[in-house]
Each structure stands twice: as structure tokens, then as C-alpha cells.
Amino acid sequence: MDILSKIVEQKKKEISERKELYPVKLLESSPYFDSPTLSMSTYIKRDDKSGIIAEFKKKSPSKPSINLFADVKEVTLGYMQAGASALSVLTDEVFFGGKSEDLTTARLYNFCPIIRKDFIIDEYQIIEARSIGSDAILLITEILTKEEVHRLASFANSLGLEVLLELHSEEQLDKYSPCCQLIGVNNRNLKTFVTSLDFSRDLISKLPTEAVKISESGITSPSEANELRAIGYDGFLIGEQFMKSHNPGLAASTFIEGLTK
């Protein structure tokens, strides 16, 4: 069983447990559930923003120790002060060292779009995302059918959430739904964890014109981001490149200063 399959199996167990502990009615009573959301797609394309979705991530299956003791308040405030357009917060605990409370903390201290980065396979997780302060969710084509993508994206939209649809192969473009406001090309193979920006370069001309286009993972320098922007990408999701620094906010600031306006 590859790592992605292990993660999905773990998610199924967690969802079953959380439905018992935190019923939907309880989630719907959260003060965030009916609060206005911010449009990630709009913020990414704003002229006064960088287009960077800066990610808070402590570890990953391929890097078990990126920044295990990072403080979510300190890091996310640093990202915003650096000029990031939006935040991405990992909420998977077992494989990425995150938790829902990390996102809620980021929400408390930042006025910007925040995407819940997790492995979403069930409507319950989307209700949960809304209840903890998310503005958007990630849907991963690698673990969903075309029908599931559309159903989950449509449900997210009904709750006021935008959707970033993540691709890992050209064939997965068939799973795109108009309910996904953003489309991301992940340069990291989730099965081998090898990264290559060639995937973003090769796929740009095939992406739906109406979606905001995001290149994810493996972007290590402003020059790479500038090249990808020049060929049509609107934004970039960057986590490990910043998080591996002792000061992720400063790393983001230095990176953003090198971007072409």
C-alpha cells in the first residue's frame, strides 16, 4: 500500500470517529460557520498581492521533521507581513503534524483567505472546514472520482467555500468541475514524492481558462516563480521552502521581494 492509500484509510477512520465526537449540529454552532468568507481566487489575482499561498506545515511523510516546533500564530503573521496573498494550513495530524486548531488560530490572527489543506473525501470534512474558519478547501484528484469531485466541490460552494482542485497527471483534467474556482498543478508525485516543475510547464496550456491557476510544490526560487507566472500561472503554493527556515516569515519576505510585479 502506497502512502496516499494509507492516508485515505486513516482519513476514513478519523471521519467515523469525529462524526461520533463532533456531530454536524455541533459544528454548525461554531461562530465561524455562518461568518462571511474571503475569496481566495480574488486575492490571488489582486495587483497589490504576491500570488503566494504560504503554507504552515510542520512535517510530511517524506520530511518527518521540517519545523516541528513552529508556532502557527508567529509563522502566519509573518507570512502576511511578508505580502502573501493567502494561507494554507495543514490539518492532518498523523502524517503532517497539523490539527484543526492550527487553522482556527491562523483565522483568529489574520484577515486573509485560508485554505484547509487535508485529504478530503467526505462532506463532513467540508462542514468541519467551515466550522474552523476556512475560506477554501483542497480536493485531490488522485483520491477522488470525477463524480466525487463535482459533488464535494458543489457542496463546498453551497457553504460559501471556494475549491482548489489539485492535479497530479494530465489525465486527471477530466475530473475538473466548474465548481472549482482554482486549479492546482502539484509538481510533487504523491506516490514517489519526486518533484519536477516540468509538470507545471507541460500542463499550463491544457488548464481550463476560467480557473485561477496555481503551481504547487518544488518552487525554490523567485526566478522559478517568475518563469511560471510568465507562462500563465496566477499563483504559487509554497510551504517547505519557507518552513524549513528558522524564520519562515522572513524567508517568505525575501522570496516575495524577488518576484516580478
C-alpha beads as a LAMMPS data file, in Angstrom:
LAMMPS data file: protein, C-alpha beads

261 atoms
260 bonds

1 atom types
1 bond types

-500.0 500.0 xlo xhi
-500.0 500.0 ylo yhi
-500.0 500.0 zlo zhi

Masses

1 110.0

Atoms # bond

1 1 1 0.000 0.000 0.000
2 1 1 1.480 3.397 -1.038
3 1 1 1.481 6.392 1.297
4 1 1 -1.554 8.019 -0.331
5 1 1 -3.640 4.889 0.181
6 1 1 -2.507 4.741 3.818
7 1 1 -3.554 8.351 4.321
8 1 1 -7.009 7.740 2.824
9 1 1 -7.556 4.701 5.035
10 1 1 -6.560 6.746 8.075
11 1 1 -8.972 9.510 6.997
12 1 1 -11.863 7.082 6.850
13 1 1 -11.176 6.006 10.441
14 1 1 -10.829 9.584 11.628
15 1 1 -14.057 10.714 9.955
16 1 1 -16.008 7.886 11.566
17 1 1 -14.609 8.773 14.979
18 1 1 -15.111 12.520 14.594
19 1 1 -18.717 12.133 13.483
20 1 1 -19.369 10.466 16.826
21 1 1 -17.455 13.034 18.867
22 1 1 -18.466 16.177 16.975
23 1 1 -21.914 15.832 15.348
24 1 1 -22.799 18.113 12.440
25 1 1 -25.175 20.134 14.627
26 1 1 -22.292 20.921 16.954
27 1 1 -20.060 22.006 14.078
28 1 1 -22.838 24.226 12.726
29 1 1 -22.978 26.053 16.068
30 1 1 -19.420 27.360 15.596
31 1 1 -19.176 31.173 15.334
32 1 1 -17.253 30.712 12.082
33 1 1 -19.896 28.602 10.390
34 1 1 -22.086 31.491 9.243
35 1 1 -19.420 34.188 9.109
36 1 1 -18.534 35.766 5.729
37 1 1 -15.727 34.075 3.799
38 1 1 -12.949 35.642 1.737
39 1 1 -12.403 34.743 -1.907
40 1 1 -9.043 33.056 -2.401
41 1 1 -9.323 33.292 -6.183
42 1 1 -9.831 37.071 -5.925
43 1 1 -6.944 37.592 -3.508
44 1 1 -4.564 35.565 -5.687
45 1 1 -5.200 37.862 -8.665
46 1 1 -5.119 41.165 -6.774
47 1 1 -2.472 43.528 -8.179
48 1 1 -1.331 44.537 -4.703
49 1 1 -0.679 40.935 -3.640
50 1 1 2.097 38.453 -4.428
51 1 1 0.031 35.473 -5.565
52 1 1 1.735 33.339 -2.909
53 1 1 -0.295 30.873 -0.848
54 1 1 2.083 30.447 2.084
55 1 1 1.740 27.143 3.899
56 1 1 2.076 26.215 7.543
57 1 1 3.421 22.664 7.622
58 1 1 5.461 21.030 10.381
59 1 1 6.290 17.737 8.681
60 1 1 5.352 15.422 5.820
61 1 1 5.703 11.720 5.021
62 1 1 8.837 12.484 3.006
63 1 1 10.237 15.003 5.523
64 1 1 9.373 13.882 9.082
65 1 1 10.973 16.982 10.592
66 1 1 10.535 20.232 8.664
67 1 1 9.795 22.590 11.560
68 1 1 8.193 20.601 14.353
69 1 1 8.110 23.388 16.935
70 1 1 6.873 26.206 14.698
71 1 1 4.238 28.494 16.218
72 1 1 1.235 28.942 13.932
73 1 1 0.461 32.476 15.125
74 1 1 4.027 33.674 14.658
75 1 1 4.516 31.993 11.288
76 1 1 1.214 33.025 9.703
77 1 1 1.519 36.618 10.888
78 1 1 5.000 36.627 9.378
79 1 1 3.619 35.353 6.097
80 1 1 1.005 38.087 5.960
81 1 1 3.513 40.797 6.827
82 1 1 5.735 39.428 4.044
83 1 1 2.964 40.002 1.493
84 1 1 1.452 36.553 0.989
85 1 1 -1.950 36.537 -0.718
86 1 1 -3.377 33.676 1.318
87 1 1 -2.556 30.967 3.830
88 1 1 -2.628 27.188 3.613
89 1 1 -2.811 25.272 6.879
90 1 1 -2.275 21.519 7.153
91 1 1 -4.856 19.949 9.457
92 1 1 -3.795 16.307 9.092
93 1 1 -2.215 15.195 12.361
94 1 1 -0.878 11.686 11.761
95 1 1 1.134 12.330 8.594
96 1 1 1.697 16.109 8.620
97 1 1 1.684 17.095 12.284
98 1 1 -1.203 19.526 11.923
99 1 1 -4.552 19.952 13.636
100 1 1 -7.801 21.833 13.158
101 1 1 -6.858 24.220 15.954
102 1 1 -3.903 25.435 13.865
103 1 1 -6.271 26.756 11.240
104 1 1 -8.562 28.369 13.800
105 1 1 -5.555 30.104 15.362
106 1 1 -4.466 31.370 11.944
107 1 1 -8.019 32.613 11.367
108 1 1 -8.051 34.466 14.662
109 1 1 -4.933 36.497 13.857
110 1 1 -5.134 37.009 10.085
111 1 1 -7.579 38.721 7.727
112 1 1 -6.916 36.827 4.518
113 1 1 -8.211 33.708 2.739
114 1 1 -7.205 30.452 4.422
115 1 1 -7.415 27.053 2.752
116 1 1 -7.771 23.861 4.741
117 1 1 -5.076 21.538 3.403
118 1 1 -6.163 17.977 4.065
119 1 1 -7.288 14.813 2.322
120 1 1 -10.994 15.479 1.889
121 1 1 -13.191 12.541 0.907
122 1 1 -16.453 13.262 2.758
123 1 1 -18.931 16.146 3.121
124 1 1 -18.417 16.015 6.880
125 1 1 -14.852 17.312 6.445
126 1 1 -16.182 20.285 4.470
127 1 1 -18.655 21.163 7.227
128 1 1 -15.738 20.824 9.633
129 1 1 -13.621 23.130 7.456
130 1 1 -16.322 25.808 7.554
131 1 1 -16.646 25.471 11.321
132 1 1 -12.925 26.041 11.989
133 1 1 -12.657 29.192 9.878
134 1 1 -11.687 28.037 6.386
135 1 1 -12.407 30.070 3.265
136 1 1 -11.466 27.284 0.853
137 1 1 -10.736 23.570 0.719
138 1 1 -8.399 21.352 -1.266
139 1 1 -9.724 18.468 -3.345
140 1 1 -7.134 15.977 -4.604
141 1 1 -8.000 14.309 -7.910
142 1 1 -5.691 11.399 -7.153
143 1 1 -8.070 10.129 -4.442
144 1 1 -11.460 11.139 -5.912
145 1 1 -13.601 10.156 -8.882
146 1 1 -14.970 12.769 -11.273
147 1 1 -18.394 12.440 -9.652
148 1 1 -16.949 12.824 -6.162
149 1 1 -15.043 15.948 -7.177
150 1 1 -18.187 17.597 -8.504
151 1 1 -20.326 16.543 -5.550
152 1 1 -17.853 17.691 -2.923
153 1 1 -16.999 20.926 -4.755
154 1 1 -20.670 21.776 -5.215
155 1 1 -21.303 21.125 -1.525
156 1 1 -18.353 23.331 -0.559
157 1 1 -19.697 26.154 -2.733
158 1 1 -23.095 25.838 -1.042
159 1 1 -21.354 26.623 2.259
160 1 1 -19.556 29.631 0.803
161 1 1 -16.204 27.884 0.361
162 1 1 -14.043 28.014 -2.738
163 1 1 -12.248 24.917 -4.034
164 1 1 -8.680 24.337 -5.170
165 1 1 -8.613 21.211 -7.319
166 1 1 -5.201 19.547 -7.312
167 1 1 -3.938 17.599 -10.329
168 1 1 -1.167 15.032 -10.487
169 1 1 -1.479 13.961 -14.118
170 1 1 -2.867 15.281 -17.390
171 1 1 -5.499 12.527 -17.409
172 1 1 -6.990 13.955 -14.227
173 1 1 -8.080 17.101 -16.074
174 1 1 -11.183 15.131 -16.969
175 1 1 -12.224 15.393 -13.306
176 1 1 -12.373 19.195 -13.358
177 1 1 -15.651 20.733 -12.223
178 1 1 -16.768 24.337 -12.818
179 1 1 -17.429 24.394 -9.055
180 1 1 -13.641 24.543 -8.573
181 1 1 -12.551 28.183 -8.660
182 1 1 -8.845 27.331 -8.570
183 1 1 -6.878 24.559 -10.219
184 1 1 -3.501 23.473 -8.891
185 1 1 -0.755 21.528 -10.584
186 1 1 1.215 19.635 -7.942
187 1 1 4.802 19.238 -9.075
188 1 1 5.320 16.533 -6.447
189 1 1 4.346 12.984 -7.282
190 1 1 2.355 11.886 -4.216
191 1 1 3.420 8.277 -4.671
192 1 1 7.168 8.818 -5.147
193 1 1 7.456 12.353 -3.664
194 1 1 9.789 13.337 -6.521
195 1 1 9.237 16.944 -7.677
196 1 1 9.642 18.482 -11.123
197 1 1 8.472 21.884 -12.397
198 1 1 8.221 20.340 -15.852
199 1 1 4.771 19.127 -14.885
200 1 1 3.565 22.709 -14.438
201 1 1 5.295 23.774 -17.651
202 1 1 3.757 20.948 -19.664
203 1 1 0.228 21.326 -18.340
204 1 1 -0.376 25.089 -18.423
205 1 1 -1.820 25.185 -21.950
206 1 1 -4.321 22.457 -21.095
207 1 1 -5.786 24.003 -17.930
208 1 1 -9.329 25.453 -18.007
209 1 1 -9.169 29.147 -18.869
210 1 1 -11.766 30.198 -16.307
211 1 1 -9.947 28.741 -13.273
212 1 1 -7.260 30.568 -11.295
213 1 1 -4.075 28.612 -11.948
214 1 1 -1.743 27.597 -9.118
215 1 1 1.608 25.809 -9.308
216 1 1 2.283 23.791 -6.152
217 1 1 5.407 22.302 -4.560
218 1 1 9.042 22.278 -5.592
219 1 1 9.315 26.029 -6.248
220 1 1 12.584 27.009 -4.617
221 1 1 13.407 30.461 -6.002
222 1 1 11.708 33.675 -7.142
223 1 1 13.127 33.124 -10.619
224 1 1 11.237 29.834 -10.905
225 1 1 8.023 31.517 -9.780
226 1 1 8.615 34.381 -12.231
227 1 1 9.061 31.905 -15.074
228 1 1 5.856 30.081 -14.154
229 1 1 3.942 33.357 -13.896
230 1 1 5.213 34.374 -17.325
231 1 1 3.730 31.225 -18.894
232 1 1 0.328 31.697 -17.277
233 1 1 0.248 30.756 -13.584
234 1 1 -1.576 33.185 -11.307
235 1 1 -0.209 31.950 -8.014
236 1 1 2.038 29.530 -6.174
237 1 1 1.543 27.329 -3.124
238 1 1 4.795 27.248 -1.167
239 1 1 5.344 25.585 2.190
240 1 1 8.502 23.594 2.768
241 1 1 10.724 26.228 1.148
242 1 1 9.625 28.679 3.858
243 1 1 9.001 26.295 6.746
244 1 1 12.481 24.760 6.701
245 1 1 13.851 28.160 7.702
246 1 1 14.180 29.125 11.382
247 1 1 12.152 32.223 10.416
248 1 1 9.535 31.251 7.779
249 1 1 8.099 34.778 7.619
250 1 1 11.489 36.263 6.775
251 1 1 12.080 33.518 4.196
252 1 1 8.741 34.381 2.595
253 1 1 9.567 38.085 2.624
254 1 1 12.911 37.540 0.900
255 1 1 11.255 35.285 -1.681
256 1 1 8.412 37.722 -2.394
257 1 1 10.818 40.635 -2.810
258 1 1 12.333 38.742 -5.746
259 1 1 9.059 38.314 -7.610
260 1 1 8.360 40.214 -10.801
261 1 1 5.469 42.614 -10.366

Bonds

1 1 1 2
2 1 2 3
3 1 3 4
4 1 4 5
5 1 5 6
6 1 6 7
7 1 7 8
8 1 8 9
9 1 9 10
10 1 10 11
11 1 11 12
12 1 12 13
13 1 13 14
14 1 14 15
15 1 15 16
16 1 16 17
17 1 17 18
18 1 18 19
19 1 19 20
20 1 20 21
21 1 21 22
22 1 22 23
23 1 23 24
24 1 24 25
25 1 25 26
26 1 26 27
27 1 27 28
28 1 28 29
29 1 29 30
30 1 30 31
31 1 31 32
32 1 32 33
33 1 33 34
34 1 34 35
35 1 35 36
36 1 36 37
37 1 37 38
38 1 38 39
39 1 39 40
40 1 40 41
41 1 41 42
42 1 42 43
43 1 43 44
44 1 44 45
45 1 45 46
46 1 46 47
47 1 47 48
48 1 48 49
49 1 49 50
50 1 50 51
51 1 51 52
52 1 52 53
53 1 53 54
54 1 54 55
55 1 55 56
56 1 56 57
57 1 57 58
58 1 58 59
59 1 59 60
60 1 60 61
61 1 61 62
62 1 62 63
63 1 63 64
64 1 64 65
65 1 65 66
66 1 66 67
67 1 67 68
68 1 68 69
69 1 69 70
70 1 70 71
71 1 71 72
72 1 72 73
73 1 73 74
74 1 74 75
75 1 75 76
76 1 76 77
77 1 77 78
78 1 78 79
79 1 79 80
80 1 80 81
81 1 81 82
82 1 82 83
83 1 83 84
84 1 84 85
85 1 85 86
86 1 86 87
87 1 87 88
88 1 88 89
89 1 89 90
90 1 90 91
91 1 91 92
92 1 92 93
93 1 93 94
94 1 94 95
95 1 95 96
96 1 96 97
97 1 97 98
98 1 98 99
99 1 99 100
100 1 100 101
101 1 101 102
102 1 102 103
103 1 103 104
104 1 104 105
105 1 105 106
106 1 106 107
107 1 107 108
108 1 108 109
109 1 109 110
110 1 110 111
111 1 111 112
112 1 112 113
113 1 113 114
114 1 114 115
115 1 115 116
116 1 116 117
117 1 117 118
118 1 118 119
119 1 119 120
120 1 120 121
121 1 121 122
122 1 122 123
123 1 123 124
124 1 124 125
125 1 125 126
126 1 126 127
127 1 127 128
128 1 128 129
129 1 129 130
130 1 130 131
131 1 131 132
132 1 132 133
133 1 133 134
134 1 134 135
135 1 135 136
136 1 136 137
137 1 137 138
138 1 138 139
139 1 139 140
140 1 140 141
141 1 141 142
142 1 142 143
143 1 143 144
144 1 144 145
145 1 145 146
146 1 146 147
147 1 147 148
148 1 148 149
149 1 149 150
150 1 150 151
151 1 151 152
152 1 152 153
153 1 153 154
154 1 154 155
155 1 155 156
156 1 156 157
157 1 157 158
158 1 158 159
159 1 159 160
160 1 160 161
161 1 161 162
162 1 162 163
163 1 163 164
164 1 164 165
165 1 165 166
166 1 166 167
167 1 167 168
168 1 168 169
169 1 169 170
170 1 170 171
171 1 171 172
172 1 172 173
173 1 173 174
174 1 174 175
175 1 175 176
176 1 176 177
177 1 177 178
178 1 178 179
179 1 179 180
180 1 180 181
181 1 181 182
182 1 182 183
183 1 183 184
184 1 184 185
185 1 185 186
186 1 186 187
187 1 187 188
188 1 188 189
189 1 189 190
190 1 190 191
191 1 191 192
192 1 192 193
193 1 193 194
194 1 194 195
195 1 195 196
196 1 196 197
197 1 197 198
198 1 198 199
199 1 199 200
200 1 200 201
201 1 201 202
202 1 202 203
203 1 203 204
204 1 204 205
205 1 205 206
206 1 206 207
207 1 207 208
208 1 208 209
209 1 209 210
210 1 210 211
211 1 211 212
212 1 212 213
213 1 213 214
214 1 214 215
215 1 215 216
216 1 216 217
217 1 217 218
218 1 218 219
219 1 219 220
220 1 220 221
221 1 221 222
222 1 222 223
223 1 223 224
224 1 224 225
225 1 225 226
226 1 226 227
227 1 227 228
228 1 228 229
229 1 229 230
230 1 230 231
231 1 231 232
232 1 232 233
233 1 233 234
234 1 234 235
235 1 235 236
236 1 236 237
237 1 237 238
238 1 238 239
239 1 239 240
240 1 240 241
241 1 241 242
242 1 242 243
243 1 243 244
244 1 244 245
245 1 245 246
246 1 246 247
247 1 247 248
248 1 248 249
249 1 249 250
250 1 250 251
251 1 251 252
252 1 252 253
253 1 253 254
254 1 254 255
255 1 255 256
256 1 256 257
257 1 257 258
258 1 258 259
259 1 259 260
260 1 260 261
